[in-house]
Amino acid sequence: MGEALVIVESPAKAKTIAKFLGRGVRVVASMGHVRDLPKSQLGVDIENGFTPKYITIRGKGQVLKELKERAKKAEKIYLASDPDREGEAIAWHLAQYLGLDPNSPIRVVFHEITKPAVQASFREPRAIDQRLVDAQQARRILDRLVGYKLSPLLWQKVKRGLSAGRVQSAALKLVVDREREIEAFVPEEYWTLTAYLRAGEGEFSAEFVGFGEDKVPLRSREDVDAVLRKLEGAEFVVAAVETKPRRRSAPPPFTTSTLQQEASKRLGFRPARTMRVAQELYEGLPVGDEGPVGLITYMRTDSTRLSPLAVEAGQAFIRETYGSEYVGQVSAGKKRENVQDAHEAIRPTDVRRTPEAVKPYLSRDQYRLYKLIWERFVASLMAPAVYNATSATLAAGEARFRASGSVLVFPGFLRVYADVKEDAAEKEREEERSLPPLAAGERLELLRFEPKQHFTQPPARYTEAQLVKAMEELGIGRPSTYAPTLETLTKRRYVVLEDRRLRPTELGRLVTELLEGHFPEIVDVGFTANLESQLDQIEEGKLPWRRVLEEFYAWFSERLREAERTIARVELAPQYAGENCPVCGRPLVIKEGRYGPFLACSGYPECTYTRPLLKSLDIPCPKCKQGVLVERRSRKGRVFYGCSRYPECDFVVWQKPDPTPCPVCGGLLVIERNGRLRCTSCGATFTREELERGKAPEVESPERPLISEGAHTDEAREALSAGSPEGRKGSAKRKG
């Protein structure tokens, strides 16, 4: 290649790529974007065709100077930023600054940082794709117009520090709408009637369905008692049994969205954490004698497509490791309309680089995420799991009961990758149960009836993973925007995380209501999705980017003028705590701070009294036995639980405590992410049902420390300190 200069975004990526290109090639990093719109002004000339005014990002002047010096000495220059719109824009800005012809072959693109992929990309450099650049410019300018025009309006009409955004406001409305559904929900009572039966040596349960061919809903205890009266003296007989095989296909390999969802469910990672670790795996890490190597393919993708070479290598690995019967077809999942399919799915760059082989070289987070990606990829190429599913209809006089069960006869992909349900109820519904051998006409022994009262439940609040899934399905945002959107909603205090679910704050609801009334398009899911589609059409060369901006701004500017004229200033109503300030006697109000809600005197700034607003769980502290456990919030928004007597007692637990003491040792039980209960003292684990029935628990060592033993994480310590009156006072003085 001769003397050449290659420019990438990050030092880690530079180090990995340099190893593959040999001598005579220098690889340097631009450290991300080098130019952007100015922060202090709009930076868009609306009257002159929405021309953007780019400036050098603060702190990047020296980087650009060094790049220019190196470029003067190079015979060839290649721009190897990431293979997406953002990466194309970075390359375009660098080309402009360095005086390179964007139509010359200076751009190299690879989707995995491996020697074959990198070397192949340098054999076929291309010109900068102006369509990708235009699509990124249009998105950036749209977001700037909305953010820099709407945000000052919110400052003027509500309070300073607020923001609105084209994607974030639509996502916030989803959270607010879900909260409205929950508040409007009216629970309805219903009952189930379960019969516990014995067939030979086996016991099983069956649910009441109805009489004859008619289904009979049980809406009250009276309905249940009426059925039980009809069942007095009735003999249970097997009316019909049907057994047939059921196949369960493997899930497809990961997209950005599904990776964030599964990392949340399985690992407890927030989307931003998932993407940060995935970026590290993609850019390359030192792996033994191999040196720096990219472990996964590009992590911003909406496609489940796999390259033929990856499929061939994966199937060969499965055949050698598990046997030919485990080799399946490629699982691609359902094809959605708004998929760009620009990159293949997220997968390991080399399937033979197993998680255990690279574990010594990775951090705990890197190993866990790589393992998840590797297992999902391998599973997607494996044969379906096969069950024998049995359904039995039982007769008790005219009454009909139904029992079902399934037995796994071939694990298929489950040998590598089993499902993880997000809540205990979902897990219980899908739990595998087997029935004893049953034959039509067989008489059964009734052990007992168990009637149970239920109430219909409102829809659950979104978890971050569920909101990402909803955004993807509705076409709001793109893979690169999911994590930043959630971070912004939390940072602006529009939403808070409670039990890993998103609850809108009063501020979030107020902003949504204001936008609904005056800018309905900004929070409309369909409108936002249509704009995303137009950005895709710009990338495909089907739409001029300036036309999209002109059409958007025509109605937006009119709405803006009308809103400035008609919206009256909105005051956030104080939320009174129902008690008075012990210093001056004025009412205490509940305020939202960096670490969640706290109590403050309504007489501020004359009176600066504050104290934490702690939600008590009424569970004695297992460490000091004097305080009670209270809910707290960390700097990152994570909920944890600690002793109310801090700093005298520094007990901390990250999982939510359960009021029931451990039946084995009397210790504190906590609720794990999978819904199981675990004792923090002896490590016993069991389900809620097993606890209620007194079943002997499993005893095992906890995977990680559950309690603080005098030296907890910085995150918890900082939050505990901020939760003290002294920490809150400083916050209140700054924010009022």
C-alpha positions, 0 to 999 in steps of 0.5 A: 500500500505504500506510505498510508494514513488510516483514520478511525474514531477510537484508539482501541480500534486504531490499535486493532486495525494497525495489527492487520495492515502491516508496515508502512501504514499508520493508523490514528484516531480522530476521537469521534466527531471532529465538527458539529453544530455550535452549542451556543446557537442554532447553527442552521441558516434556515433562509439559505436552504437550511445550510448547517454551520459546522465548527470544530468541536471544543477540544478537537483543535489539536487532534485536527492539527496533528491529523493535518500534519500526518496527512501532509506526509502520507502518500495515501489517506483512508477514512475508516470510521464506522459503517453507518450514517454517523461514520459516513458523516465523520469521514465527510467532515475529515475529508473537508478539513484535510482537503480530500476529494470526497469522490475519490476512493478514500473510504473503507468500510468493514463490519467486523474488525478481523484480518480478512474483513479489514484487508478486503475493505482496503482492496476495494475503497470507495468514494464517500456516500453523499446520500448517507451524509445527507441523511445524517445531516437531515437528522441532525438539523431536524433534531436541532430545530426541534430542540433549539426552538422548543426547549426555550419555549419550555424554559419560558413557559415551565422552567429552565433546564427542560428539553424536547426532542423529535424522538425523546418526546414521542418515547416519553408519550408512550410512557405517559400513555401507559401510566394513564392506562394504569390509572384508568384501569378498573380491576375485575374479579374472577376465580379459578377452580383447580382440581388436584388428582391422582392417576396411578402413582402420579399427581397432577392438576386440572382447571375447571372449564365449564359444563358440557360444551359450554365454557363457564366463567367464574366471576365470584365466590358464589359462582365457585360455590355453585360449581362445587355443589354440582361436583359433590359426589362426582367421579373424575374420568379421563374423557379424551387424551391427545399427545402430539409433538410440538416444535419450538424454533430458535430465536434469530441472532441479535439486532441492536434492539433485541441485544438491549432487551436481552441484556436487560432481562438476563444481565440487568444492563441498562441500554447505554451500558450494553452499547458501551460494552458492545463497542469495546467488543467490536473495536477490539481487545487483546486476546492472548497471543492473537493481540488486539482483535474485534470479537463481535461484528458491528453492533448498530444494526436492525437486521437478522441477516447472517453472511454465508461464511458465518452460517457455514462456520457456525453449522460446522462448529455445531456439528463437531461440538453437539452432533449433526442432529443439532444443526438447523437452518438459519433463524431470521425471525419476522421481517419488519417493514422499516428494516434498513438491512445495512449490516448483518446481525450482531454475532461473534467474528469467530464462532470458535472463539468460545466465551470460555476461551476468551474469558481470561482476557475480558472484564466481567461485563465484557465476558457476560455480554460476549457470552450472550451474543455468542450463545444467541448466534450459535442457537440461531443455527440450531435445530428446533426443540421438540416437545411431546405436548399432552392435552387431557379433557376430564369429566366430572359429571357434566363438568369439564376440566382440562389438564396439559403438560409437555415433556422435552424429548429433544433439546435442540437450541435449548442446549445452548440458549434457554429463554429468560422471562421478564417476570415471575408470572410469565415464567410460571405460565410457560413452565414445563409440566408433565402429566402422568400416563393417562388413558381415555375412560381411566378413573381418577382419584380426587385429592382436593379442590382449590378455588382461588380469587384473582383480579384482572391486572392493569398493563405493566409499566415499561421496562427500559427493554420493553420501551426499546422494543416498542420504539423499534416496532413503532418505527421511532428512532433507529438502533443508534438512538435507543440508548441515548433517548432513554438516557435523556428521559432519565437525565431530564427527570421526565421518568424515574426507574422504580423496580426497573420500570419507567414511571413518568414524573409530574414534570414528564407528564406536564411536558407531554400534555403541553406538547400534545396540546400545541405540537401534537405531531412532535409526540405522535408516534405515526408522524415520528415514524414517517419522518424516520422513513423519510430519512431512510429515503434520503439515504436511498437517494429517493428524497432530497434532504432539503425538501424534507426539512422545508416541509417539516419547518413550514408547519413547525414554525407556524405552530411555534409562533402560535404557541408562543402567543397562546401558552400561559406560563405553567407553574408546577403545583407543589406536592405537599408532604402533609407535615410542617417544617421543624425549623420554621413551621411552614409546610414541607413539599416533595421535590425531585432531586438528583437522587430522587424525591426529597422533602424541602421547606416551602419557605425556601430560600429563607429556610433551607431545611431538607431531609430525604424522603425515604420509602420504608419497607417495614422490614428490620435491618438484618445487620443492626437489628435497630433500623428498618430498610428503606428505598434509596436511589443512586446517582445513576437512577438505580434503586437500592435498599439500605438501613434507615440508620445510615451512617451508623449502619451501612447495610445495603442490598441491591435486590428488593427485600421480601418481608417473609424471613428465610424458612431455613435460617431466618435471614433476609430474602431478596427478589432476584431478576428471575422472580425467585427468592434468595436468602442473603445469609444461607443462599437458599433459593425457591419460588414464591409458590415453593415458599408458600407450600413449605417445599424444601429450598435449594441452597447454593452460594450467591453469584455475587455479594448481596449485602454491603460488608463495610466496603460497598460500591462507590455508587451506593456510598455516594447515594447514601451520602447524598441521602443524608440531610447534609448532602440534600442541603447542598443540592437544595441550595443549588436548585431551590 
